[in-house]
Amino acid sequence: MSVTAGEAMVRACARRVIAGWEGIGNEAGEALAVSPEAIDAAMALPALYDRFETLVFAPALRGPTD
């Protein structure tokens, strides 16, 4: 799979800022611990990637708005 520079930046950001989560599990329904590999797998899912990019990454790039 080819990843663009922008996607790589979003994924790197996710690995740096995600410290915990709820509702992320494996195929058996067991909770999945946060790890760089698990974050990469989550960011490979378009819906999760898009939400992270929209709600966390893009606002961080814009900086404070006050």
N, C-alpha and C positions, 0 to 999 in steps of 0.2 A: 504494500500500500504506500502510495506517495503522499507525503504531507507537505503542505505549503509552509512558508515561513510564518505566516500569520497563525496557522493552526498549531505549529510548534510552539509559538509564544503563548497561546492560550493554554495548551497542555502543560507547559512549564510553569505557568502561573498557577494552574490548578494543583500541581504537585507541591507548590510552595505554600498555598493558603488553605487547602482542605485538611483539617485536623480531625474531623469527625463527621459522621453522617448517620442518617436513619433511613431505613427502607431499601438499602442496597444489599442484595444477597446473591448467592450462587443459584445454580439450577435446582438444587434441592430445597431452596427456600431458607437456607441458613444465613444468618447475618455475616456479611463480609467485612473483615477488618480493613481499615484504611492502610494502604501501602502504595508505593509508587506504581506497582503493577496494576493494582485494583483501580487506581485513579486513571491510569492510561486506558484500561478496559472500559471504564465508565465514559471517558471522553471520546471513545470510539463509537458510542451510541449517539446518533445525530440529535435526538431530543435533549439528552443531558448536556451535550456539548453546546448546543444553541442556547439553552437556559443559562449555563455558566457564563458563556460569552456575553449574553445580553444583560444579566443581572449582576455580574461581578467584574468581568474583565473590562468591558467597554466603559462602565462608570469609573473604574480605577484610572483608565487612560485620560478621561476628561478632568479628573481631579476634583477638588472642592468646588461647589457651585454657589457658595454663599458670598 
